[in-house]
Amino acid sequence: ATRITSVPNTFGATFPQENLNSNEIKGIELMVSHRNTVGKFDYNVSANVTYSRQYLLHVEQAPYRSTYEQWHSRSDGDGRIQGREWIYEEGEQYTSVVDFETAPLRGGANGNSYGLPGMYELIDLNEDGVIDRTDNLPNSWAGTYTNPPLQYGANLYASYRNFDFAIGLQGSALFTVWVSRYDNWGYGTRFPVVWTWYLDRWHMEDPDDDPFDPATKWIPGKWEALTANPFQNQTWAASHRWRMPATYLRLKTLEVGYTLPANISRKLYIEHLRPFINIFNVFTLCREDVKGLDPERNEGEYRVDLTYPLLRSFNFGVEIKF
């Protein structure tokens, strides 16, 4: 890092990089395995789990201007643990535009004039009548795909007579998927929408009505009403509604094979012949809202979950030894 110090503006140069910053990663890894044979049935089971966290011991930076700024910092070098996200707490769901008249202000100079039914109340923690960063709490796991804090997996192999079977499981936990609600859900104009979510939303009985008229009748849905302006309203904020827990367990590999009996393969002048089929990315167990986004892959550009999906692939093959 570059050392933070005050020098006259006539100095005319920059300080060199130094070995100033430091961090620490602590965790635990456990692996267990078991192998046995029961008659003609052989099996081998192994499982592993890893839990690790990163701590920032020192980060070279300018002094904080207040104790609140230091407390809210994600990168203070006082041994601060990483992997947490500051979010808003949610309350009740708004069912009418009238509800916004007495709600804490979120939209700056526009107040709550862009609020629509289906949006959720954001809790005004300091009770100052305004929703801003001072109402955040570090109550969510961050969105990290390269190295989630908790990772686990298992492998199982079994064979009986000439049949063999193998599966591989993998998963991660203690991280989230951030859904940019104004881009790919129909709330903006840059990207296509997730169609099934787009349909299950609050919408007007008569699409020609004024959405901001208190007399307009609405049909409830799971997600909020569409907004022409994705900003300056209660919903465009990080909360558990949009930063979704992404814990998952995936059947990553599945393989089934059959070895031809030796007396038959020798008649074909073959020492070993084994046809098999294997499948990758078979299925995933996770929260329903995250399944369509695939918790294993990266959020992608703009964090709108539109990176190319992982493929489910099927392979057929034959092992032959002469």
Secondary structure, DSSP 4 states (H G I P E B T S, - for coil): -BPP----TT--S-PPB-S--EEEEEEEEEEEEEEEEETTEEEEEEEEEEEEEEEEEE---PPPSSHHHHHH-SS-TTTEE-SEEEEBPEEEEP-SGGGGGSSPB-SGGGTTTT--TT-EEEP-TT-SSB-SGGG-EEEEE---SSS-SEEEEEEEEEEETTEEEEEEEEEEES-EEE--TTTTTSSSSSS---HHHHHSB-EESSTTS-TT-TT--EE--SBPPP-S--SSSTTSS-BTTTEEE--EEEEEEEEEEEPPPHHHHHHTT-SEEEEEEEEEEEEEEE-HHHHTT-TTS---GGGSS-SPPPPPEEEEEEEEE-
